[in-house]
Amino acid sequence: MKKVFEWFQYPPVTGKSSIVIIRLMAGAVFFFEGILKFVYANQGVGRFTKLGFPFPETTAHLIATGEIIGGLLLLLGLFTRFVAFYFIVQMIVAVLSTKIGLYFGNSPLPMPAVPPKMGMWAVEHESRADYAQIMTCLFLLIEGAGRMSVDFIISTSKKVYSISDKKAAFEA
């Protein structure tokens, strides 16, 4: 268990600087979707109520808050692996709770405006953004935040500090 926690706690930070593009995309999407859950009831409490979530108001607000905070953390590149894992789990739950009913044609949510309205192709079409977010977060989970991140700054400052401490101890 300790190795798993360390894997999350110490992500690779030597990835290309261009990883920031992926982080900015995923972070912004989650951040704005979290805000939408507060602003529009049909995106937050109303949606969670229709889907049958327990305590829909509390659940919607917790999810929205997690998306806002997690989105900001991804934008900064801080705790990237923890946040990416959280969002992967959240997106899997979202897909399972919204797309199974769509597959069978008994979703409590409005059906798609145009065909396909149910079945495999409807699920495939309606889950494309969910799939993209899951894959983006999976990439960040594996690769870390990259060089242009707070994770990188923290990682390198620890290494510089520990090297100078050892050097000072050696010279003393």
GIMO-V117976 format. One record per residue. N is the residue number from 1. RES is the residue in one letter. SS is DSSP state (h for helix, s for strand, l for the rest). PSI is psi in whole degrees, -180 to 180 (none if undefined). OMEGA is omega as a letter, one per 20 degrees, with the letter a starting at -180 (none if undefined). Layout:
[[N | RES | SS | PSI | OMEGA] [N | RES | SS | PSI | OMEGA]]
This chain:
[[1 | M | l | -36 | r] [2 | K | h | -39 | r] [3 | K | h | -38 | r] [4 | V | h | -46 | r] [5 | F | h | -43 | r] [6 | E | h | -37 | r] [7 | W | h | -42 | r] [8 | F | h | -40 | a] [9 | Q | h | -32 | a] [10 | Y | l | 74 | a] [11 | P | l | 160 | r] [12 | P | l | 138 | a] [13 | V | l | 11 | a] [14 | T | l | 8 | r] [15 | G | l | 168 | a] [16 | K | l | 149 | r] [17 | S | l | -24 | a] [18 | S | l | -11 | r] [19 | I | h | -25 | r] [20 | V | h | -32 | a] [21 | I | h | -45 | r] [22 | I | h | -43 | r] [23 | R | h | -43 | a] [24 | L | h | -39 | r] [25 | M | h | -54 | a] [26 | A | h | -45 | a] [27 | G | h | -43 | a] [28 | A | h | -42 | r] [29 | V | h | -50 | a] [30 | F | h | -41 | r] [31 | F | h | -51 | a] [32 | F | h | -34 | r] [33 | E | h | -35 | r] [34 | G | h | -44 | r] [35 | I | h | -43 | r] [36 | L | h | -34 | r] [37 | K | h | -27 | r] [38 | F | h | -38 | a] [39 | V | h | -41 | a] [40 | Y | l | 117 | a] [41 | A | l | -34 | a] [42 | N | l | -18 | r] [43 | Q | l | -22 | a] [44 | G | l | -102 | a] [45 | V | h | -45 | a] [46 | G | h | -43 | r] [47 | R | h | -44 | a] [48 | F | h | -33 | r] [49 | T | h | -49 | a] [50 | K | h | -36 | a] [51 | L | l | -9 | r] [52 | G | l | 22 | r] [53 | F | l | 142 | r] [54 | P | l | 145 | a] [55 | F | l | 62 | a] [56 | P | h | -35 | a] [57 | E | h | -48 | r] [58 | T | h | -45 | a] [59 | T | h | -47 | a] [60 | A | h | -43 | a] [61 | H | h | -37 | r] [62 | L | h | -45 | r] [63 | I | h | -44 | r] [64 | A | h | -44 | r] [65 | T | h | -42 | r] [66 | G | h | -38 | r] [67 | E | h | -39 | r] [68 | I | h | -51 | a] [69 | I | h | -47 | r] [70 | G | h | -40 | r] [71 | G | h | -44 | r] [72 | L | h | -41 | r] [73 | L | h | -40 | r] [74 | L | h | -41 | r] [75 | L | h | -39 | r] [76 | L | h | -23 | a] [77 | G | l | 43 | a] [78 | L | l | 130 | a] [79 | F | l | 40 | a] [80 | T | h | -46 | a] [81 | R | h | -41 | r] [82 | F | h | -47 | a] [83 | V | h | -43 | r] [84 | A | h | -42 | r] [85 | F | h | -45 | r] [86 | Y | h | -46 | a] [87 | F | h | -33 | r] [88 | I | h | -48 | r] [89 | V | h | -46 | a] [90 | Q | h | -42 | a] [91 | M | h | -35 | r] [92 | I | h | -44 | r] [93 | V | h | -41 | r] [94 | A | h | -44 | r] [95 | V | h | -47 | a] [96 | L | h | -38 | a] [97 | S | h | -20 | a] [98 | T | h | -27 | a] [99 | K | h | -21 | r] [100 | I | h | -45 | r] [101 | G | h | -35 | r] [102 | L | h | -40 | r] [103 | Y | h | -45 | a] [104 | F | h | -6 | r] [105 | G | l | 18 | r] [106 | N | l | 30 | a] [107 | S | l | 138 | r] [108 | P | l | -12 | r] [109 | L | l | 159 | r] [110 | P | l | 140 | r] [111 | M | l | 158 | r] [112 | P | l | 149 | a] [113 | A | l | -31 | a] [114 | V | l | 157 | r] [115 | P | l | 152 | j] [116 | P | l | 139 | a] [117 | K | l | -16 | r] [118 | M | l | 167 | r] [119 | G | l | -174 | a] [120 | M | h | -44 | a] [121 | W | h | -33 | r] [122 | A | h | -43 | r] [123 | V | h | -46 | r] [124 | E | h | -46 | a] [125 | H | h | -45 | a] [126 | E | h | -17 | a] [127 | S | l | 11 | a] [128 | R | h | -41 | r] [129 | A | h | -38 | r] [130 | D | h | -44 | r] [131 | Y | h | -44 | a] [132 | A | h | -41 | r] [133 | Q | h | -39 | r] [134 | I | h | -46 | a] [135 | M | h | -38 | r] [136 | T | h | -45 | r] [137 | C | h | -34 | r] [138 | L | h | -42 | r] [139 | F | h | -48 | a] [140 | L | h | -33 | r] [141 | L | h | -42 | a] [142 | I | h | -48 | a] [143 | E | h | -18 | a] [144 | G | l | -173 | a] [145 | A | l | -15 | a] [146 | G | l | -177 | a] [147 | R | l | -31 | a] [148 | M | l | 68 | a] [149 | S | l | 160 | r] [150 | V | h | -35 | r] [151 | D | h | -42 | r] [152 | F | h | -45 | a] [153 | I | h | -46 | r] [154 | I | h | -45 | a] [155 | S | h | -46 | a] [156 | T | h | -32 | r] [157 | S | h | -34 | r] [158 | K | h | -41 | a] [159 | K | h | -43 | r] [160 | V | h | -44 | a] [161 | Y | h | -45 | a] [162 | S | h | -33 | r] [163 | I | h | -45 | a] [164 | S | h | -33 | r] [165 | D | h | -44 | a] [166 | K | h | -40 | r] [167 | K | h | -43 | r] [168 | A | h | -40 | r] [169 | A | h | -38 | a] [170 | F | h | -40 | a] [171 | E | h | -23 | a] [172 | A | l | none | none]]
